[in-house]
């Protein structure tokens, strides 16, 4: 098989990155933007020893699972891999992905029988509370605000995003006009990633879905909007007024089901590093408070621009309710919440536990966690800053803190072995593992099952509709030593 040749392929499966998989003369062929049962014409773009990559040229017979993508930019934008697949089918894919990881990597037989259900959204659009838009300039000098194309850093310009809160449409429109004006006067106003020159890099927005509080952060490669004090002041007030206008325009067109937005926080974030990390360490509030408030269930959270907060508030409630029901608390338990962030799960659990200890590596998140505990009068919590794998053994050995229930919610790379060993030594009654990557989840489960733990129940919650990402919550119990 050679490059540039064309073939007809029927898609039989979807891979872990969302790519369609078919066969040509027995050779595996990966095709982006396809759905199981699509019959497609592909052009071969890469030939490897045991497989090839094909570019989708034409859909000959569309799959019954194929739908028209709601967003016209879905194909080029790196955000939504599955917008051309029916939502029911997306959920099925995600559930199967978890089952297959648990069986293949975790060594669990018939994992499907342990999976309770996949919890999807009734309305899987406009669910994200946080958006991060890179800003750039195209070759004709037009301002681009949008998302990176899949696997690259070229910016796909967008006017609206079907997964974000609708206020973002107004923010993009008004900030595009403001940035375009400033760019006309100063060609250094917009960041050029390749040259690591220019100023405005990203727009980061966050909305408290239950409070309507909006935070907007402009990330710049510099200390100020201009070295000239008068111009810096003017640009700041123009930015604030463009955002106030965006909020007013949004509120004026509000339908009866939506709630009003209020601008609560505008900040400038300084990021002068040549890095993929979006936010720098320094954040200067130029309008309002330096945080927004939101609720998950009855628990209130203050969230500062730099803190991690779950992006899908509706589904987070579903996920945390699951974690809480798996923890099965009666009020007498000591609970550890490892990788606790701003204490979201900890405070949720603290409502039903005797004591909750949270551990998290980011100091600012721990500050937020402590403040959030006070805010909710949950005095049965204590938060420690450090690596879970280092602090857990210390809390256990030096302080003699022995948990009845442990909750872990690690980043994608999963838990450190030292933490899993400490969990094993402490033998909690129950371990609740919340995971955003089923492959590392399954790897850690395999390790724990060799130590005598057994998976009892699994729930899959769709937090990231239209993307390949999947969140799950697993209950483990020790069955032997
Ligand atoms: N449970 C929280 C946060 C989960 S995200 C919530 O639901 O909101 C994972 C968290 O783990 C992040 O806050 C990250 O900063 C933290 N983290 C990453 N590595 C860590 C480590 N080695 N030890 C402790 N926390 C870590």
Boltz pocket constraint, residues with backbone or C-beta under 6 A from the ligand:
constraints:
  - pocket:
      binder: B
      contacts: [[A, 308], [A, 309], [A, 310], [A, 338], [A, 339], [A, 340], [A, 341], [A, 342], [A, 343], [A, 344], [A, 345], [A, 359], [A, 360], [A, 361], [A, 362], [A, 365], [A, 386], [A, 387], [A, 388], [A, 389], [A, 409], [A, 410], [A, 411]]
      max_distance: 6.0
